[in-house]
Every structure is written in C-alpha cells, then in structure tokens.
C-alpha cells in the first residue's frame, strides 16, 4: 500500500486552515463592500485583502500549531486516541464559537461606529441592561442569534466531517517517521512565519495596516481578533469631558483661541502668515529628533567635558531655546509629542501603541505642496510609530534600514553618520520644498561607533570620578554623545554644499533627556526629581533665514512644530497644545507640562517652580525651586503658587486627554 505524503493530522490541519482562511476572506470582502463609502478600486481591494491575509495567518497559525503540538503528545493525538479526539473536538468547538461571536459583534460594531471591534466594547458591560436594550431596539437580535447558531453548527459539522473523512479514508497508512517529521518542521516554519507576519526585525503589527493610506482600508484589513487584543491594554485610555469643560476657559486663554466655544470644546487655531514680512519663499524644513539629547550632558550648558563642541558653535548662530522640556520620557513618547503637539498621556503603554487614537492631526500637513519625508536608521515598526506616521502625514515617504545601501551598525540600524548622508542624497534630488524628519539613534546603548568613522573620530578617556561628577556613567556614553556631535558636524558640512541649504531651516530637538547626576551644573531638583530626563536643547539653525537669538523662556516639546511653522511664515492649523513661542506676547507666563506614565505622576514648570503630584492624589503634591537648593518656605504666598500650579497642571492633563481622543486629521476637535 502506498504511503501518504502527509500524515492524517497534517492533512486535517491543512484542510481546516484553508477553510478558516476562506471564511475570514469572505468576511473581509463583506466588510469592504458593505461599509466602504469611497470609490471602489481593484488596487485598494487587493491591498486590503493581502494585508488582511497576513493578519488572518496569525490567528490560523496559532490554532494550527496548537493542534500540531497536541498531536505530538501521543495520548492527545486526535486520530489515535479517544482522549485526543475529545480534546481536539472541544478546542475546535471553542474556537468556532469565539470566531462566530467576534465576527458577529465586529459587524455590528462596524455598522454602529465605523471601526472594528475593540476592547472599549467591554465598557458596555458596566451598563448591561441599557446596552442590551440598545441592541434589542437597534438590531434583529433573534435572527442574528439564529444565524450565529447555524454558523456554529455548520462549521463544527465541517470539522467533524473532515475528521471522519480522513480517519475513514481507504489509504490510512501513515508516511514514514522521517517524512512525517520533515513535514512537521515545514508546517511549524510556515505557520510560525504566519504568526510573525513578515521578514523584518519586528513582527506584523496593527500599525502596518495604516500603510494602506486610508482609515477605512486599514480597518478593513484588520480582523476583530487583531483589533480587539491590540486595544485590550488601553481600555482605561479615556477622558473626562466634565473636567475638560471646567478647565476650558483657562486653556482657551493660554492657547490664544480667538473664538472660544465651551459647548463644542473647540481648540482649533487657524494661523495666517505675517503679511508685514516678505512673501514666504517656502523654506525647506529638516527636523532632527535627536536620541537622548540631554541638556546637562551637553557642553551647551557648561559641561566641562566638551561633549558637543560643534553644536556649541552652531547654537551661537541659531535660535536656541535653553529651557525646553519634553513632557515625557522615552523615544516613542517624544516622537508622538513632536508630531502631534500633544503630550503622550497613556499611563501603561505609549500612545503610538494605541490603535484607538492613531488618527491625529499634525501641523506638518499644513506645509502644502511640500514633500514629506521621514528618515530612520532602523525601523518605524518599533513601538508602532509607523501607524502614527503613515496614517497622519500626507504622502509621506519613509526611509528605513532596508532602503539604504549601507550596512547595519547595530540593533538600531545604520549609523547616524550614514543616515545623515543617505538623507541628504534623497533631499538633494528634490525639485520642490520639503519637510523632512531625521530620527537619530547612536547616542543610545550599545553606544556603537562605526569602524570607518574611527579613522577621523577620536575617542577620549576620562577618569571615572570626573565622568560621574559631570553626569556620564562611562567613557562609552561620553564618546557616544561626542559621536552625535561629530555626526551633526558631518551633516551640516555636507548640506552646506547643496543648493537647497540657503533656503532650509534645520532644527534639533531631543526626543528626551536622561536620568543622571546634574548637581555640578543645575540645582538639586533636576537630579532628585528627574527633570534631567525632560530637559533638552532646541536649536533652529538657518543662517540665511533667521537671526541668532538665545531664549530663556519656558518651552515644551509640544511647541516645536508651531515655532517652525511660524518661522516658515506659512498658514497653518494648530489643534494641539503647542504655541508659536516666538509670537507669544507674554512669555513670562509660559508653562511646561510633565507626564510620567510609568510613575503615575504629573508635573508642571512655571516661573522658577516645579510641582509634582501623583495622578488622582492631590494631597501628594510637592513643590521645588529651580533657582537654588533652598527649601520652599511654607507660607500664604507659596500655598497660593502651589494651588495655582495644581489647577494648571490638572487643566493641561484633562485637556490633553480629551483632545487626544478628538483630534482626527479629517475632522474637528
């Protein structure tokens, strides 16, 4: 008798995998055609189906590998043991019920809210009676239940039928053990790759769906399992509209909203160009989001280790904000804040990882008729930043490690030296204005320095006690900081030779600072309260376009894009919490809001004071002076200052939470 190529279990898994692929594809076609309000194109349909197939492969792969693992355990083999048959039947029945429930609720959720099923649906359980009443009055519940039961019965019938068909086949002889083992390995590799999703450093993530350049296409490409479990960690990501309204007059005045509307909670500001200035020449913008560009480690602020000699010289010829603070700590939070103008106020994870708030407006889109570019040495799939960028920046061209011809340096991709070189190659070819973001990474562990750069970049060695005194933990860290300065010099000297340089604004902002000892340079509060991880330089270099100036006003990372749009003198719409500080009449009232999600703590800088408070615990508030190390005296004046700052801190927090959920790029706040 001729042996089969595949074992009975392998054939069964293959048949059922194909079946569920087909069912999920049919469900996606149904979603795409029923809910699509745009023009149908075969191109978008094909892109959605292919992306959806990759998401479906993850769920099918999990079930397939689970069955193969059970089959490898002899007592649980579904074709050899009764116990194995019972276990397999139970698992498939549970999977079918979950499949039917998820897709049924997903269709209803899409019809009701135009988005896929997500974890916020669980909040309806808090008002079960009302929710069930709404469902009863809105949907044909009985017919839906009948349809679900029929789907479950038909699907389970097919599972049992294929199982019996294979078990009773005329040719029941299993393939040889070696051949069976070989195909088991192939199965594990194929289904394992289906779970990972792509040939890349990072697995397939929900944010990859937003590369389809349409919210609807992205939603259609996802499936309810992916969208639900991706949002499960963000169930508590919400806002308090009542408190937002309470603080609206304060924030409206601070932001300079000309026509406040507390009913609609309008935060939009439409900024017109300054007509007293010459007509705009549409300057190019290059914004460098600089990894760990910590203020106290830079010689810009008097650090005697001379870590940034070139940047020091450049700052003298630039607009330099020396009291700039990032609201949060971490690159993902820094990128989010810079792009959206909103503090990342997610408590458990970063906002870029939350599919429910991926849709955000950005001032970058106000640079009309500009080419939009994002350069990174590694991958934007990290922290799901890709979804934030591709979904919100119009016609964005992203360049990642795979797009360059130079070798990788370390886990973060190519070296910053090569990143700057590659970015210039692209920008020098443009025949229209551009807005480009370059995200560096080398000033980060493992503090790699490209071997070819060591021919001209010379490392230094400093005694350990001196390193510690001035904020560095090792010579590797110091040299990485110096290497960043070296790469900035390389970049500036390179683009100075290009025709586009004279009409280009180059800005440098730290994604965040670093925790460390800054007591030799700043008052103790910076070190003790961790402000070192928020304090970063903000430098705007454009010798032909701006007059050098050093600004000591308080500034926040949310202000970066409004300031750049103001310098470019373009009309723009601002929906975030940032302001054009160069055109604010009274900068003495500036504030910088701080949010520490992991520590559940809020903070605020105003004048020369810094206050902190645990979220939801007003009694845990502390106040510090940023002028000296003297303790704050307890009196009526300081109590008044503290109370005032507490109100503002809550106002920034509640308003940011609200806007984050009402800032869709094609809608209004």
C-alpha positions, 0 to 999 in steps of 0.5 A: 500500500502506498504511503501518504505524503502527509500524515492524517493530522497534517492533512486535517490541519491543512484542510481546516486552515484553508477553510478558516482562511476562506471564511475570514476572506469572505468576511473581509470582502463583506466588510469592504463592500458593505461599509466602504463609502469611497470609490471602489478600486481593484488596487485598494481591494487587493491591498486590503485583502493581502494585508488582511491575509497576513493578519488572518495567518496569525490567528490560523497559525496559532490554532494550527500549531496548537493542534500540531503540538497536541498531536505530538503528545501521543495520548492527545493525538486526535486520530489515535486516541479517544482522549485526543479526539475529545480534546481536539473536538472541544478546542475546535468547538471553542474556537468556532464559537469565539470566531462566530461571536467576534465576527458577529459583534465586529459587524455590528460594531462596524455598522454602529461606529465605523471601526472594528471591534475593540476592547472599549466594547467591554465598557458596555458591560458596566451598563448591561441592561441599557446596552442590551436594550440598545441592541434589542431596539437597534438590531434583529437580535433573534435572527442574528442569534439564529444565524450565529447558531447555524454558523456554529453548527455548520462549521463544527459539522465541517470539522467533524466531517473532515475528521471522519473523512480522513480517519475513514479514508481507504489509504490510512497508512501513515508516511514514514517517521522521517517524512512525517517529521520533515513535514512537521518542521515545514508546517511549524516554519510556515505557520510560525512565519504566519504568526510573525507576519513578515521578514523584518526585525519586528513582527506584523503589527496593527500599525502596518495596516495604516500603510494602506493610506486610508482609515477605512482600508486599514480597518478593513484589513484588520480582523476583530481578533487583531483589533480587539487584543491590540486595544485590550491594554488601553481600555482605561485610555479615556477622558473626562469631558466634565473636567475638560469643560471646567478647565476650558476657559483657562486653556482657551486663554493660554492657547490664544483661541480667538473664538472660544466655544465651551459647548463644542470644546473647540481648540482649533487655531487657524494661523495666517502668515505675517503679511508685514514680512516678505512673501514666504519663499517656502523654506525647506524644513529638516527636523532632527529628533535627536536620541537622548539629547540631554541638556546637562550632558551637553557642553551647551550648558557648561559641561566641562567635558566638551561633549558637543563642541560643534553644536556649541558653535552652531547654537551661537548662530541659531535660535536656541531655546535653553529651557525646553522640556519634553513632557515625557520620557522615552523615544516613542513618547517624544516622537508622538509629542513632536508630531502631534503637539500633544503630550503622550498621556497613556499611563501603561503603554505609549500612545503610538501603541494605541490603535484607538487614537492613531488618527491625529492631526499634525501641523506638518500637513499644513506645509502644502505642496511640500514633500514629506519625508521621514528618515530612520536608521532602523525601523518605524515598526518599533513601538508602532510609530509607523501607524502614527506616521503613515496614517497622519502625514500626507504622502509621506515617504519613509526611509528605513534600514532596508532602503539604504545601501549601507550596512547595519551598525547595530540593533538600531540600524545604520549609523547616524553618520550614514543616515545623515548622508543617505538623507541628504542624497534623497533631499538633494534630488528634490525639485520642490520644498520639503519637510523632512524628519531625521530620527537619530539613534547612536547616542543610545546603548550599545553606544556603537561607533562605526569602524570607518568613522574611527579613522577621523573620530577620536575617542577620549578617556576620562577618569571615572570620578570626573565622568560621574561628577559631570553626569556620564556613567562611562567613557562609552556614553561620553564618546557616544554623545561626542559621536552625535556631535561629530555626526551633526558636524558631518551633516551640516558640512555636507548640506552646506554644499547643496543648493537647497541649504540657503533656503532650509531651516534645520532644527534639533530637538531631543526626543528626551533627556536622561536620568543622571547626576546634574548637581555640578551644573543645575540645582538639586531638583533636576537630579532628585526629581528627574527633570534631567530626563525632560530637559533638552536643547532646541536649536533652529539653525538657518543662517540665511533665514533667521537671526541668532537669538538665545531664549530663556523662556519656558518651552515644551516639546509640544511647541516645536512644530508651531515655532517652525511653522511660524518661522516658515511664515506659512498658514497653518492649523494648530489643534494641539497644545503647542504655541508659536513661542516666538509670537507669544506676547507674554512669555513670562507666563509660559508653562511646561507640562510633565507626564510620567506614565510609568510613575503615575505622576504629573508635573508642571514648570512655571516661573522658577517652580516645579510641582509634582503630584501623583495622578488622582492624589492631590494631597501628594503634591510637592513643590521645588525651586529651580533657582537654588537648593533652598527649601520652599518656605511654607507660607500664604504666598507659596500655598497660593503658587502651589494651588495655582500650579495644581489647577494648571497642571490638572487643566493641561492633563484633562485637556490633553486627554480629551483632545487626544481622543478628538483630534482626527486629521479629517475632522474637528476637535 
